């Protein structure tokens, strides 16, 4: 795979994951969890897991699970693309 396509994929993933992560921060804030714009990202994951576990509404519970799933898949893809990029240098 060419370095340009991997770096383009990484750029897309960085933008998409940032958008997703700040949406998660917004959802957590709306449900009473303390969030910070520039730090505490990994605490947000555990708070979203906690929110998912405590939610009684099945529709919201499914949405929280999809947010977690999207975040995990996105982070995994980012790590794979980063390894591919740096192994080809």
VEXLUMMAR-697921 format. One record per residue: residue number from 0; x, y, z of N, C-alpha, C in turn. Coordinates in nm, 2 decimals. Example, Ala and Ser with C-alpha at 12.3 -4.5 7.8 and 13.67 -1.06 7.14 Angstrom:
 num n_east n_north   n_up ca_east ca_north  ca_up c_east c_north   c_up
   0   1.32   -0.57   0.78    1.23    -0.45   0.78   1.32   -0.33   0.78
   1   1.28   -0.22   0.71    1.37    -0.11   0.71   1.29    0.00   0.79
//
This chain:
 num n_east n_north   n_up ca_east ca_north  ca_up c_east c_north   c_up
   0   0.08   -0.12   0.00    0.00     0.00   0.00   0.09    0.12   0.00
   1   0.05    0.22  -0.08    0.13     0.34  -0.09   0.12    0.43   0.04
   2   0.23    0.50   0.07    0.24     0.58   0.19   0.13    0.69   0.18
   3   0.11    0.75   0.06    0.01     0.86   0.05  -0.13    0.81   0.08
   4  -0.17    0.69   0.04   -0.30     0.64   0.08  -0.32    0.61   0.23
   5  -0.21    0.56   0.29   -0.22     0.54   0.43  -0.22    0.67   0.51
   6  -0.15    0.77   0.47   -0.15     0.89   0.54  -0.28    0.96   0.52
   7  -0.34    0.95   0.40   -0.48     1.00   0.38  -0.58    0.93   0.47
   8  -0.57    0.80   0.48   -0.66     0.73   0.57  -0.64    0.77   0.71
   9  -0.51    0.79   0.76   -0.49     0.84   0.89  -0.55    0.98   0.91
  10  -0.53    1.06   0.82   -0.59     1.20   0.84  -0.74    1.19   0.85
  11  -0.81    1.11   0.77   -0.95     1.09   0.77  -0.99    1.04   0.91
  12  -0.92    0.93   0.96   -0.95     0.87   1.09  -0.93    0.97   1.20
  13  -0.83    1.05   1.20   -0.81     1.15   1.30  -0.92    1.25   1.31
  14  -0.97    1.30   1.19   -1.08     1.39   1.19  -1.21    1.32   1.24
  15  -1.24    1.20   1.19   -1.36     1.13   1.22  -1.36    1.09   1.37
  16  -1.25    1.05   1.42   -1.24     1.01   1.56  -1.25    1.13   1.66
  17  -1.20    1.24   1.62   -1.21     1.36   1.70  -1.36    1.41   1.70
  18  -1.42    1.40   1.59   -1.57     1.44   1.59  -1.65    1.34   1.67
  19  -1.62    1.21   1.66   -1.69     1.11   1.74  -1.67    1.13   1.89
  20  -1.54    1.16   1.92   -1.50     1.17   2.06  -1.57    1.29   2.13
  21  -1.57    1.40   2.05   -1.64     1.52   2.11  -1.79    1.51   2.11
  22  -1.85    1.43   2.02   -1.99     1.40   2.03  -2.01    1.31   2.16
  23  -1.93    1.22   2.19   -1.94     1.14   2.31  -1.93    1.23   2.43
  24  -1.84    1.32   2.43   -1.83     1.42   2.54  -1.96    1.50   2.56
  25  -2.02    1.54   2.45   -2.14     1.61   2.45  -2.25    1.52   2.51
  26  -2.26    1.40   2.47   -2.36     1.30   2.53  -2.34    1.28   2.67
  27  -2.22    1.26   2.72   -2.19     1.24   2.86  -2.23    1.37   2.94
  28  -2.19    1.48   2.89   -2.23     1.61   2.95  -2.38    1.62   2.97
  29  -2.45    1.59   2.86   -2.60     1.60   2.87  -2.66    1.50   2.97
  30  -2.59    1.40   3.01   -2.64     1.30   3.11  -2.57    1.32   3.24
  31  -2.51    1.44   3.26   -2.46     1.47   3.40  -2.32    1.43   3.43
  32  -2.25    1.38   3.34   -2.11     1.34   3.36  -2.02    1.46   3.34
  33  -1.91    1.47   3.42   -1.82     1.57   3.41  -1.72    1.54   3.29
  34  -1.71    1.63   3.20   -1.61     1.61   3.09  -1.53    1.74   3.07
  35  -1.42    1.72   3.01   -1.33     1.84   2.98  -1.29    1.83   2.83
  36  -1.28    1.95   2.77   -1.25     1.95   2.63  -1.12    1.90   2.59
  37  -1.02    1.92   2.67   -0.88     1.89   2.63  -0.81    1.77   2.70
  38  -0.88    1.72   2.80   -0.82     1.60   2.87  -0.93    1.51   2.92
  39  -0.88    1.40   2.97   -0.98     1.30   3.03  -1.05    1.22   2.93
  40  -0.99    1.20   2.81   -1.05     1.12   2.70  -1.08    0.98   2.74
  41  -0.98    0.92   2.81   -1.00     0.78   2.85  -1.10    0.76   2.96
  42  -1.11    0.86   3.04   -1.22     0.86   3.14  -1.35    0.86   3.08
  43  -1.36    0.93   2.96   -1.49     0.93   2.89  -1.53    0.80   2.84
  44  -1.44    0.71   2.81   -1.47     0.57   2.77  -1.54    0.50   2.88
  45  -1.48    0.50   3.00   -1.54     0.43   3.11  -1.67    0.49   3.15
  46  -1.68    0.63   3.14   -1.81     0.69   3.17  -1.92    0.65   3.07
  47  -1.88    0.64   2.94   -1.98     0.59   2.84  -2.02    0.45   2.87
  48  -1.93    0.36   2.91   -1.96     0.23   2.94  -2.05    0.22   3.06
  49  -2.03    0.31   3.16   -2.11     0.32   3.28  -2.25    0.37   3.24
  50  -2.26    0.47   3.16   -2.39     0.52   3.11  -2.47    0.41   3.04
  51  -2.40    0.34   2.95   -2.46     0.23   2.88  -2.52    0.12   2.98
  52  -2.44    0.09   3.08   -2.48    -0.01   3.17  -2.60    0.03   3.26
  53  -2.61    0.16   3.29   -2.71     0.21   3.38  -2.84    0.25   3.31
  54  -2.83    0.27   3.17   -2.95     0.32   3.10  -3.06    0.21   3.09
  55  -3.18    0.25   3.12   -3.30     0.17   3.12  -3.37    0.17   2.98
  56  -3.37    0.28   2.91   -3.43     0.29   2.78  -3.35    0.21   2.68
  57  -3.42    0.11   2.62   -3.34     0.02   2.53  -3.29    0.10   2.40
  58  -3.37    0.20   2.35   -3.32     0.27   2.24  -3.19    0.35   2.27
  59  -3.19    0.42   2.38   -3.07     0.50   2.42  -2.96    0.40   2.45
  60  -2.99    0.29   2.52   -2.89     0.19   2.55  -2.82    0.14   2.42
  61  -2.90    0.11   2.32   -2.85     0.07   2.19  -2.76    0.18   2.12
  62  -2.80    0.30   2.13   -2.72     0.41   2.08  -2.59    0.43   2.15
  63  -2.59    0.41   2.28   -2.46     0.42   2.36  -2.37    0.31   2.32
  64  -2.43    0.19   2.30   -2.35     0.07   2.26  -2.29    0.10   2.12
  65  -2.36    0.16   2.03   -2.31     0.18   1.90  -2.20    0.29   1.90
  66  -2.21    0.39   1.99   -2.10     0.48   2.01  -1.98    0.42   2.05
  67  -1.99    0.33   2.15   -1.87     0.25   2.20  -1.81    0.17   2.09
  68  -1.90    0.10   2.02   -1.85     0.01   1.91  -1.78    0.09   1.80
  69  -1.84    0.21   1.76   -1.78     0.29   1.66  -1.64    0.35   1.71
  70  -1.63    0.38   1.84   -1.51     0.43   1.89  -1.40    0.32   1.89
  71  -1.44    0.20   1.94   -1.34     0.09   1.94  -1.29    0.05   1.80
  72  -1.38    0.05   1.70   -1.35     0.01   1.57  -1.26    0.12   1.51
  73  -1.30    0.25   1.53   -1.22     0.36   1.48  -1.08    0.36   1.54
  74  -1.06    0.34   1.67   -0.93     0.34   1.73  -0.85    0.22   1.68
  75  -0.91    0.11   1.66   -0.84    -0.01   1.60  -0.79    0.02   1.46
  76  -0.88    0.08   1.38   -0.84     0.11   1.24  -0.72    0.21   1.24
  77  -0.73    0.31   1.33   -0.62     0.41   1.34  -0.49    0.34   1.38
  78  -0.49    0.25   1.48   -0.37     0.19   1.51  -0.31    0.10   1.40
  79  -0.40    0.03   1.33   -0.35    -0.05   1.22  -0.29    0.04   1.11
  80  -0.36    0.15   1.08   -0.31     0.24   0.97  -0.18    0.31   1.02
  81  -0.17    0.34   1.14   -0.04     0.40   1.19   0.07    0.30   1.19
  82   0.05    0.18   1.22    0.15     0.08   1.21   0.19    0.06   1.07
  83   0.10    0.05   0.98    0.13     0.03   0.84   0.21    0.15   0.78
  84   0.17    0.27   0.83    0.24     0.39   0.78   0.39    0.39   0.83
  85   0.41    0.36   0.95    0.54     0.37   1.01   0.63    0.25   0.98
  86   0.57    0.14   0.94    0.65     0.03   0.90   0.69    0.04   0.76
  87   0.63    0.13   0.68    0.67     0.14   0.54   0.77    0.26   0.52
  88   0.80    0.33   0.62    0.90     0.44   0.61   1.04    0.38   0.61
//
